[in-house]
């Protein structure tokens, strides 16, 4: 709640309770003060005047009437109800913001875990390929046949080429 809304709530709680009703002298034959337009605290059988407006002049009647009707409509219960709805909406908005923040962090966590697992898998594959290449090199060193030796060396070279390709950045579907 802001200072403005807290101050408005404080004022509403201190004000004369409503409902309030606007009484126009020309529409109420029993109007006690025909030179004033009044806002009354309205009750079943009685009430009391809480605000007077000088009789509205015809040239300014529409603006003054609108102001008087607005004031009458803003009784304390109405203002407190609006402030309660505003507080509920702000609370809901803050909850939604917190949820979005949690969800974003959750997604980042799982993305980081997936990337770490992928990195570990890539390193494990590279180690396995290097071990396979070393075995091919070792076998090539003991092979006496030129053809077989050449084949073992080509095999080691191909395995090392796979390891290099495996370390290049992978592109996923939908990425350029």
WOMO-V266059 format. One record per residue. N is the residue number from 1. RES is the residue in one small letter. SS is DSSP state (helix for helix, strand for strand, loop for the rest). Layout:
BEGIN
N:RES:SS
N:RES:SS
END
This chain:
BEGIN
1:x:loop
2:x:loop
3:x:helix
4:x:helix
5:x:helix
6:x:helix
7:x:helix
8:x:helix
9:x:helix
10:x:helix
11:x:helix
12:x:helix
13:x:helix
14:x:helix
15:x:loop
16:x:loop
17:x:loop
18:x:loop
19:x:loop
20:x:strand
21:x:strand
22:x:strand
23:x:strand
24:x:loop
25:x:helix
26:x:helix
27:x:helix
28:x:loop
29:x:loop
30:x:loop
31:x:loop
32:x:loop
33:x:loop
34:x:loop
35:x:loop
36:x:strand
37:x:strand
38:x:strand
39:x:strand
40:x:strand
41:x:strand
42:x:strand
43:x:loop
44:x:loop
45:x:loop
46:x:loop
47:x:strand
48:x:strand
49:x:strand
50:x:strand
51:x:strand
52:x:strand
53:x:strand
54:x:strand
55:x:loop
56:x:loop
57:x:loop
58:x:helix
59:x:helix
60:x:helix
61:x:helix
62:x:helix
63:x:helix
64:x:helix
65:x:helix
66:x:helix
67:x:helix
68:x:helix
69:x:helix
70:x:helix
71:x:helix
72:x:helix
73:x:helix
74:x:loop
75:x:loop
76:x:helix
77:x:helix
78:x:helix
79:x:helix
80:x:helix
81:x:helix
82:x:helix
83:x:helix
84:x:helix
85:x:helix
86:x:helix
87:x:helix
88:x:helix
89:x:helix
90:x:helix
91:x:helix
92:x:helix
93:x:helix
94:x:helix
95:x:helix
96:x:helix
97:x:helix
98:x:helix
99:x:helix
100:x:helix
101:x:helix
102:x:helix
103:x:helix
104:x:helix
105:x:helix
106:x:helix
107:x:helix
108:x:helix
109:x:helix
110:x:helix
111:x:helix
112:x:helix
113:x:helix
114:x:helix
115:x:helix
116:x:helix
117:x:helix
118:x:helix
119:x:helix
120:x:helix
121:x:helix
122:x:helix
123:x:helix
124:x:helix
125:x:helix
126:x:helix
127:x:helix
128:x:helix
129:x:helix
130:x:helix
131:x:helix
132:x:helix
133:x:helix
134:x:helix
135:x:helix
136:x:helix
137:x:helix
138:x:helix
139:x:helix
140:x:helix
141:x:helix
142:x:helix
143:x:loop
144:x:loop
145:x:loop
146:x:helix
147:x:helix
148:x:helix
149:x:helix
150:x:helix
151:x:helix
152:x:helix
153:x:helix
154:x:helix
155:x:helix
156:x:helix
157:x:helix
158:x:helix
159:x:helix
160:x:helix
161:x:helix
162:x:helix
163:x:helix
164:x:helix
165:x:helix
166:x:helix
167:x:helix
168:x:loop
169:x:loop
170:x:loop
171:x:loop
172:x:loop
173:x:loop
174:x:loop
175:x:loop
176:x:loop
END
